[in-house]
Amino acid sequence: MSEIGTIFDIRQLSVFDGPGIRTTVFLKGCPLRCMWCHNPEGLSYKPQLMRSGNGCLHCGKCRDACSHPDTCVLCGSCVRACPKNLIRICGEEVTAEWLAGHLLKDKDYLEQVGGGITFSGGEPLGQPRFLLECLERLGDVHTCIETSGYAQPELFEKAAGLLDYVIMDLKLMDGEKHRHYTGFDNEPVLMNLEYLKQSGQAFRIRIPVIPGVNDDRENYERTAAALAGARNLDVVELLPYHVTAGAKYSMVGMEYSPEFDEGQEPELDMSVFERAGIPCRRI
């Protein structure tokens, strides 16, 4: 029987999610709780209701339609009742067999444009059996993963063996700071980075640059030192924090209260990597 997983988006014509033009699948669920996360709908592993307050008429039609006002069962009655289409269910359970079949419909086109299929999230390694079955079913299609690197080394290595390319975040090199800002230590991330460096697997590093958190010279230098000698590293990408990151939190009933100055521009220091002979760019 095919594994069941939960996805919350399939985005075609993606150009920042790996080589070429790609189809990106977003899996729900993430073990980390990064203070700057811009996809809060990807944190929970389960489907959930999303409500936009912008444009709400406060007409009460969603409440009138609901037959379970005390406990949401995701029946979809409020979704259908909203006259402004401001409510939706985020997350859909699908089988790996269905998803692979759906993605393979674009196989010929993706091959022609030098692209492929990327799994993102959330954290795609958070649904390991589903992800691994999808990768196996996709066969010779170029596959990529966008990951925090926070996973058991055995799982990370098994997934990497089925992939053509890896995009991995490096948020903070200091373990204590990583624990404070993401909720967990970075030891598994650094172990998996070492595996990537030694494996010969093609990869790139992406750094979400957060003002006052990881945009200091020390973190850049420690990151460059950790990447030194990685001949299979394509590029380091600096992804600056954007003030719209917290816009979706209220839609899933969460509060956004980061411990950094959102109005401050992050320092994007590419020179540290360039001096170390590591290609670097802003995205």
C-alpha positions as CSV (number, residue, x, y, z in Angstrom):
1,M,0.0,0.0,0.0
2,S,1.3,3.4,-1.0
3,E,2.4,5.8,1.8
4,I,0.1,8.7,2.6
5,G,1.6,12.2,3.1
6,T,0.3,15.7,3.6
7,I,1.2,18.5,1.1
8,F,0.1,22.1,1.1
9,D,1.2,23.3,-2.4
10,I,2.5,22.3,-5.7
11,R,4.2,25.1,-7.5
12,Q,5.1,24.9,-11.2
13,L,7.7,27.0,-13.1
14,S,9.9,27.5,-10.0
15,V,13.3,29.0,-10.8
16,F,14.9,29.3,-7.3
17,D,14.4,25.7,-6.1
18,G,17.3,24.0,-7.9
19,P,18.8,23.7,-11.4
20,G,16.6,24.8,-14.3
21,I,12.8,25.3,-14.2
22,R,11.2,23.0,-11.6
23,T,8.0,21.8,-10.0
24,T,8.2,22.3,-6.3
25,V,6.1,20.2,-3.8
26,F,5.6,21.6,-0.3
27,L,5.2,19.1,2.4
28,K,3.6,20.0,5.7
29,G,5.3,19.7,9.0
30,C,8.6,20.9,10.5
31,P,10.5,20.0,13.7
32,L,12.1,23.5,14.0
33,R,10.5,26.7,15.1
34,C,12.6,29.4,13.5
35,M,11.5,32.8,14.8
36,W,11.6,34.2,11.2
37,C,9.7,31.3,9.5
38,H,7.7,32.7,6.5
39,N,5.6,29.6,6.0
40,P,3.8,29.1,9.3
41,E,1.2,27.0,7.4
42,G,4.0,24.5,6.9
43,L,4.8,23.9,10.6
44,S,2.0,21.6,11.5
45,Y,2.0,18.1,10.0
46,K,-1.8,18.1,9.7
47,P,-4.2,20.0,7.4
48,Q,-5.5,23.1,9.0
49,L,-7.9,26.0,8.4
50,M,-6.5,29.3,7.1
51,R,-8.6,32.5,7.5
52,S,-7.6,35.9,6.0
53,G,-8.9,38.9,7.9
54,N,-8.3,41.3,5.1
55,G,-11.6,42.1,3.4
56,C,-13.7,40.1,5.9
57,L,-17.3,41.3,5.9
58,H,-18.0,40.0,9.4
59,C,-21.3,38.6,7.9
60,G,-21.3,35.5,10.1
61,K,-22.0,33.1,7.2
62,C,-19.0,31.0,8.1
63,R,-20.3,30.6,11.7
64,D,-23.9,29.9,10.5
65,A,-22.7,27.1,8.2
66,C,-20.5,25.4,10.8
67,S,-22.0,22.3,12.4
68,H,-19.0,21.8,14.8
69,P,-18.5,25.3,16.3
70,D,-16.6,24.1,19.3
71,T,-14.1,21.8,17.6
72,C,-13.1,22.3,13.9
73,V,-13.2,19.0,12.0
74,L,-12.2,20.6,8.6
75,C,-15.5,19.8,7.0
76,G,-15.2,22.7,4.7
77,S,-18.6,24.2,5.3
78,C,-17.2,27.6,6.2
79,V,-14.9,27.5,3.2
80,R,-17.9,27.1,0.9
81,A,-20.0,29.7,2.8
82,C,-17.5,32.6,2.8
83,P,-18.7,35.1,0.1
84,K,-15.2,36.6,-0.2
85,N,-13.3,33.2,-0.4
86,L,-11.2,34.2,2.5
87,I,-11.1,30.7,4.1
88,R,-9.4,27.6,2.9
89,I,-8.1,24.3,4.1
90,C,-4.4,24.2,4.0
91,G,-3.0,20.7,3.5
92,E,-4.2,17.7,1.5
93,E,-3.5,14.1,2.2
94,V,-2.3,12.2,-0.9
95,T,-0.6,8.9,-1.6
96,A,3.0,8.8,-2.9
97,E,1.7,6.8,-5.9
98,W,-0.8,9.6,-6.8
99,L,1.7,12.4,-6.3
100,A,4.4,10.7,-8.3
101,G,2.0,10.0,-11.1
102,H,0.8,13.6,-11.1
103,L,4.3,15.0,-11.2
104,L,5.5,12.6,-14.0
105,K,3.0,14.2,-16.4
106,D,5.4,17.0,-16.8
107,K,8.5,14.8,-17.1
108,D,9.2,15.5,-20.8
109,Y,8.9,19.3,-20.4
110,L,11.1,19.4,-17.3
111,E,13.8,17.4,-19.0
112,Q,13.7,19.7,-22.0
113,V,14.3,22.8,-19.8
114,G,17.0,21.2,-17.7
115,G,14.8,21.2,-14.6
116,G,13.1,18.6,-12.4
117,I,11.2,18.2,-9.2
118,T,12.0,19.7,-5.8
119,F,10.6,18.7,-2.4
120,S,10.3,21.6,0.1
121,G,8.3,22.4,3.1
122,G,8.0,22.7,6.0
123,E,10.7,20.1,6.3
124,P,10.3,17.3,3.7
125,L,12.4,14.9,5.8
126,G,9.7,15.2,8.4
127,Q,7.6,12.8,6.4
128,P,10.4,10.3,5.6
129,R,8.5,7.2,4.4
130,F,6.3,9.3,2.1
131,L,9.2,11.3,0.7
132,L,11.4,8.2,0.1
133,E,8.6,6.4,-1.8
134,C,7.9,9.5,-3.9
135,L,11.6,9.7,-4.9
136,E,11.7,6.0,-5.7
137,R,8.6,6.3,-7.9
138,L,10.0,9.3,-9.8
139,G,12.7,7.2,-11.3
140,D,15.2,9.1,-13.5
141,V,13.6,12.6,-13.2
142,H,16.1,15.1,-11.7
143,T,15.1,15.5,-8.0
144,C,16.1,18.0,-5.4
145,I,15.3,18.7,-1.8
146,E,15.2,21.9,0.2
147,T,16.0,21.0,3.7
148,S,17.0,22.5,7.1
149,G,19.3,19.5,7.4
150,Y,17.7,18.8,10.8
151,A,17.3,15.0,10.5
152,Q,18.8,11.8,11.7
153,P,22.0,11.1,9.7
154,E,20.7,7.7,8.6
155,L,17.6,9.3,7.1
156,F,19.5,12.2,5.6
157,E,22.0,9.8,3.9
158,K,19.3,7.5,2.6
159,A,17.4,10.4,1.1
160,A,20.5,12.0,-0.4
161,G,21.2,8.7,-2.1
162,L,18.0,9.0,-4.0
163,L,18.4,12.6,-4.9
164,D,20.3,14.4,-7.7
165,Y,20.7,17.7,-5.8
166,V,20.5,19.1,-2.3
167,I,19.7,22.7,-1.1
168,M,20.4,22.9,2.6
169,D,20.0,25.8,5.0
170,L,22.8,26.9,7.4
171,K,21.1,29.2,9.8
172,L,23.5,29.6,12.7
173,M,26.9,28.0,13.4
174,D,26.7,28.6,17.2
175,G,24.8,25.8,18.8
176,E,23.4,27.8,21.7
177,K,22.1,30.6,19.4
178,H,20.7,28.0,17.0
179,R,18.8,26.4,19.9
180,H,17.5,29.8,21.0
181,Y,16.3,30.9,17.6
182,T,15.1,27.6,16.2
183,G,14.3,25.6,19.3
184,F,16.9,22.9,18.7
185,D,20.6,22.3,18.6
186,N,22.4,22.4,15.3
187,E,24.5,19.2,15.8
188,P,22.5,17.1,13.4
189,V,22.7,19.8,10.8
190,L,26.5,20.0,11.0
191,M,26.8,16.2,10.9
192,N,24.7,16.1,7.7
193,L,26.7,19.0,6.2
194,E,29.9,16.9,6.7
195,Y,28.3,14.0,5.0
196,L,27.4,16.2,2.0
197,K,30.9,17.5,1.8
198,Q,32.4,14.0,1.7
199,S,29.7,12.3,-0.4
200,G,30.3,14.0,-3.8
201,Q,26.6,14.9,-3.9
202,A,26.0,18.2,-5.7
203,F,24.6,20.8,-3.3
204,R,24.2,24.4,-2.5
205,I,23.9,26.2,0.8
206,R,21.2,28.8,1.5
207,I,21.5,31.2,4.5
208,P,18.3,33.0,5.6
209,V,20.0,36.3,6.7
210,I,18.2,37.7,9.8
211,P,19.1,41.1,11.1
212,G,20.9,41.0,14.5
213,V,20.7,37.2,14.5
214,N,23.1,35.6,12.0
215,D,24.4,38.5,9.9
216,D,27.5,39.2,12.0
217,R,31.1,38.6,10.7
218,E,31.7,35.8,13.2
219,N,28.8,33.7,11.8
220,Y,29.8,34.3,8.2
221,E,33.4,33.4,8.9
222,R,32.5,30.2,10.8
223,T,30.1,29.2,8.0
224,A,32.8,29.8,5.3
225,A,35.3,27.8,7.4
226,A,32.8,24.9,7.6
227,L,32.3,24.9,3.8
228,A,36.0,25.1,3.0
229,G,37.2,22.4,0.7
230,A,33.7,21.3,-0.4
231,R,34.4,20.7,-4.1
232,N,30.8,19.6,-4.7
233,L,29.4,22.9,-3.4
234,D,27.9,25.0,-6.2
235,V,27.1,28.2,-4.4
236,V,26.2,29.9,-1.2
237,E,22.9,31.9,-1.4
238,L,22.1,34.7,0.9
239,L,18.4,35.1,1.4
240,P,17.6,38.4,3.2
241,Y,14.8,38.5,5.7
242,H,11.7,40.2,4.4
243,V,9.3,42.2,6.6
244,T,6.3,40.3,5.2
245,A,7.4,37.1,6.9
246,G,4.9,37.4,9.7
247,A,1.8,38.2,7.6
248,K,0.3,34.7,7.6
249,Y,0.6,33.8,11.3
250,S,-2.8,35.2,12.3
251,M,-4.3,33.2,9.4
252,V,-3.4,29.9,11.2
253,G,-4.2,31.2,14.7
254,M,-0.5,31.9,15.6
255,E,1.2,34.9,17.1
256,Y,4.3,36.3,15.4
257,S,6.7,37.8,18.0
258,P,10.3,37.5,16.8
259,E,13.2,38.6,19.1
260,F,14.9,40.8,16.5
261,D,14.4,44.1,14.9
262,E,12.2,43.5,11.8
263,G,12.9,47.0,10.6
264,Q,16.6,46.6,10.4
265,E,18.3,45.8,7.1
266,P,20.4,42.6,7.4
267,E,24.1,42.7,6.5
268,L,24.8,40.7,3.4
269,D,28.5,40.1,3.5
270,M,29.5,38.1,0.4
271,S,33.1,39.1,0.7
272,V,33.8,36.5,3.4
273,F,32.9,33.7,1.1
274,E,34.6,35.2,-1.9
275,R,37.9,35.5,-0.1
276,A,37.5,31.8,0.8
277,G,37.0,30.9,-2.9
278,I,33.4,30.0,-2.4
279,P,30.9,31.4,-4.9
280,C,28.2,33.5,-3.3
281,R,25.1,35.4,-4.4
282,R,22.1,37.1,-3.1
283,I,18.6,35.8,-4.0
